[in-house]
Amino acid sequence: MTHAFTAAPGHAAVDFEQRVDFDRLRRYRLDRARAALEASDCGAFLLFDFYNIRYTTQTWIGGALGDKMTRYTLLTRSGEPMLWDFGSATRHHQLFAPWLRPENCHPGMLGLRGAIAPSAGLMADSVRQIKGLLEDAGVANLPVGVDIVEPPYLFEMERQGLRVVDAQQHMLDARQIKSPDEIMLLSQAAAMVDGVYQDIVEALKPGVRENEIVALANKRLYEMGSDQVEAVNAVSGERCNPHPHNFTDRLVRPGDQAFFDIIHSFNGYRTCYYRTFGVGSATAVQRDAYTRAREWMDASIAMVRPGVTTDQVAAVWPRATEFGFDNEMAAFGLQFGHGLGLGLHERPIISRLNSMKEPVELQAGMVFALETYCPAADGVSAARIEEEVVVTDDGPQILTRFPADELFVANAY
């Protein structure tokens, strides 16, 4: 597998190279969100999904607070983004986020996923304020698009006479075409994982535990500037088949097949990046499983170009019954593609489960991860490979660079 050039120039802005232009990135994302709103029937989007909040307001606070359904933003057809955030974060945005009008940054609290009961009135007050802002913008008679919402807040919106429709589909449409700045950030995030895999193969010896590899990956990523390590899967030996999608304290043993998935973000842009290794040695059946997983991967990458539809990509992968599963639902996520960006699972989603029924046309600027999985004939081992791909007019570009053409045996005997 050859890798077309996609820059990962470094973390810092410099005066002697063209790197990520964050002002351009912020303009691009807000313009895409506004275009999605204009193309909809909505008068405004009220967004609680923290990836959509970042996309429209260019703000972020830690995941411990960012996913508690307390932060939200309102985007009307004619107005600037308005943000409600957690306590003192509001003051921070007013000081350090000049692209937002200070008067549009508000403290907000809705209940921390129900810890403060709706009877306290916070949700009712919030909806009342939103309704007034919609009236001021002249769009109160139009539907309000909401992406994700707690049921009591939705019920309160309806009680106060607001008509609620789905905005998530519109926002996912907006986010699916990446700008050059977004692609550079995705490439930088992948480059960080390239380096972590070098550390992993040096540490992958009998006696190391899966959780120690997870700790190593977390430490190195944060040292390199990751802003969130969302998950690291570490799977070895008899745990490889079936794929459990987690890690344990299992001791790695000689001759194990082991695979890892590293999911983190750099400036918000995520990786999903599997690699499989032999520990000290590899058997013929382990190598055979890896070869088949690689062939399926290469076949899907070869399909990637503008105009191809996702059912055509999924069709090159084996059916679920061909690798030991009863149906496509049971095998979902094993032969799989998913968009990457601020979120881990964006558009397009590529699998036999959904793509055959509702195919999506690939477009230049899409970025997604392709994943293949092949169980070995020994009944316990398995190979898992993942490559992150950019769709360009000249064909696919690969962001994930750690060697994966053949099964990599770590610390061979």
Secondary structure in CASP SS format (residue, H / E / C, confidence):
PFRMAT SS
TARGET T0000
AUTHOR 0000-0000-0000
METHOD secondary structure of the structure
MODEL  1
M C 1.00
T C 1.00
H C 1.00
A C 1.00
F C 1.00
T C 1.00
A C 1.00
A C 1.00
P C 1.00
G C 1.00
H C 1.00
A C 1.00
A C 1.00
V C 1.00
D C 1.00
F C 1.00
E C 1.00
Q C 1.00
R C 1.00
V C 1.00
D C 1.00
F H 1.00
D H 1.00
R H 1.00
L H 1.00
R H 1.00
R H 1.00
Y H 1.00
R H 1.00
L H 1.00
D H 1.00
R H 1.00
A H 1.00
R H 1.00
A H 1.00
A H 1.00
L H 1.00
E H 1.00
A H 1.00
S C 1.00
D C 1.00
C C 1.00
G C 1.00
A E 1.00
F E 1.00
L E 1.00
L E 1.00
F C 1.00
D C 1.00
F H 1.00
Y H 1.00
N H 1.00
I H 1.00
R H 1.00
Y H 1.00
T H 1.00
T H 1.00
Q C 1.00
T C 1.00
W C 1.00
I C 1.00
G C 1.00
G H 1.00
A H 1.00
L H 1.00
G H 1.00
D C 1.00
K C 1.00
M C 1.00
T C 1.00
R C 1.00
Y E 1.00
T E 1.00
L E 1.00
L E 1.00
T E 1.00
R C 1.00
S C 1.00
G C 1.00
E C 1.00
P C 1.00
M E 1.00
L E 1.00
W E 1.00
D E 1.00
F C 1.00
G C 1.00
S C 1.00
A H 1.00
T H 1.00
R H 1.00
H H 1.00
H H 1.00
Q H 1.00
L H 1.00
F H 1.00
A C 1.00
P C 1.00
W C 1.00
L C 1.00
R C 1.00
P H 1.00
E H 1.00
N H 1.00
C E 1.00
H E 1.00
P E 1.00
G C 1.00
M C 1.00
L C 1.00
G C 1.00
L C 1.00
R C 1.00
G C 1.00
A C 1.00
I C 1.00
A C 1.00
P H 1.00
S H 1.00
A H 1.00
G C 1.00
L H 1.00
M H 1.00
A H 1.00
D H 1.00
S H 1.00
V H 1.00
R H 1.00
Q H 1.00
I H 1.00
K H 1.00
G H 1.00
L H 1.00
L H 1.00
E H 1.00
D H 1.00
A H 1.00
G C 1.00
V C 1.00
A C 1.00
N C 1.00
L C 1.00
P C 1.00
V E 1.00
G E 1.00
V E 1.00
D C 1.00
I C 1.00
V C 1.00
E C 1.00
P H 1.00
P H 1.00
Y H 1.00
L H 1.00
F H 1.00
E H 1.00
M H 1.00
E H 1.00
R H 1.00
Q C 1.00
G C 1.00
L C 1.00
R C 1.00
V E 1.00
V E 1.00
D E 1.00
A C 1.00
Q H 1.00
Q H 1.00
H H 1.00
M H 1.00
L H 1.00
D H 1.00
A H 1.00
R H 1.00
Q C 1.00
I C 1.00
K C 1.00
S C 1.00
P H 1.00
D H 1.00
E H 1.00
I H 1.00
M H 1.00
L H 1.00
L H 1.00
S H 1.00
Q H 1.00
A H 1.00
A H 1.00
A H 1.00
M H 1.00
V H 1.00
D H 1.00
G H 1.00
V H 1.00
Y H 1.00
Q H 1.00
D H 1.00
I H 1.00
V H 1.00
E H 1.00
A H 1.00
L C 1.00
K C 1.00
P C 1.00
G C 1.00
V C 1.00
R E 1.00
E H 1.00
N H 1.00
E H 1.00
I H 1.00
V H 1.00
A H 1.00
L H 1.00
A H 1.00
N H 1.00
K H 1.00
R H 1.00
L H 1.00
Y H 1.00
E H 1.00
M H 1.00
G C 1.00
S C 1.00
D C 1.00
Q E 1.00
V E 1.00
E E 1.00
A E 1.00
V E 1.00
N E 1.00
A E 1.00
V E 1.00
S E 1.00
G H 1.00
E H 1.00
R H 1.00
C H 1.00
N C 1.00
P C 1.00
H C 1.00
P C 1.00
H C 1.00
N C 1.00
F C 1.00
T C 1.00
D C 1.00
R C 1.00
L E 1.00
V C 1.00
R C 1.00
P C 1.00
G C 1.00
D C 1.00
Q E 1.00
A E 1.00
F E 1.00
F E 1.00
D E 1.00
I E 1.00
I E 1.00
H E 1.00
S E 1.00
F E 1.00
N C 1.00
G C 1.00
Y E 1.00
R E 1.00
T C 1.00
C C 1.00
Y E 1.00
Y E 1.00
R E 1.00
T E 1.00
F E 1.00
G E 1.00
V E 1.00
G C 1.00
S C 1.00
A C 1.00
T C 1.00
A H 1.00
V H 1.00
Q H 1.00
R H 1.00
D H 1.00
A H 1.00
Y H 1.00
T H 1.00
R H 1.00
A H 1.00
R H 1.00
E H 1.00
W H 1.00
M H 1.00
D H 1.00
A H 1.00
S H 1.00
I H 1.00
A H 1.00
M C 1.00
V C 1.00
R C 1.00
P C 1.00
G C 1.00
V C 1.00
T E 1.00
T H 1.00
D H 1.00
Q H 1.00
V H 1.00
A H 1.00
A C 1.00
V C 1.00
W C 1.00
P C 1.00
R C 1.00
A H 1.00
T H 1.00
E H 1.00
F H 1.00
G C 1.00
F C 1.00
D C 1.00
N C 1.00
E C 1.00
M C 1.00
A C 1.00
A C 1.00
F C 1.00
G C 1.00
L C 1.00
Q C 1.00
F E 1.00
G E 1.00
H E 1.00
G E 1.00
L C 1.00
G C 1.00
L C 1.00
G C 1.00
L C 1.00
H C 1.00
E E 1.00
R E 1.00
P E 1.00
I E 1.00
I E 1.00
S C 1.00
R C 1.00
L C 1.00
N C 1.00
S C 1.00
M C 1.00
K C 1.00
E C 1.00
P C 1.00
V C 1.00
E E 1.00
L C 1.00
Q C 1.00
A C 1.00
G C 1.00
M C 1.00
V E 1.00
F E 1.00
A E 1.00
L E 1.00
E E 1.00
T E 1.00
Y E 1.00
C E 1.00
P E 1.00
A C 1.00
A C 1.00
D C 1.00
G C 1.00
V C 1.00
S C 1.00
A E 1.00
A E 1.00
R E 1.00
I E 1.00
E E 1.00
E E 1.00
E E 1.00
V E 1.00
V E 1.00
V E 1.00
T E 1.00
D C 1.00
D C 1.00
G E 1.00
P E 1.00
Q E 1.00
I E 1.00
L C 1.00
T C 1.00
R C 1.00
F C 1.00
P C 1.00
A C 1.00
D C 1.00
E C 1.00
L C 1.00
F E 1.00
V E 1.00
A E 1.00
N C 1.00
A C 1.00
Y C 1.00
END
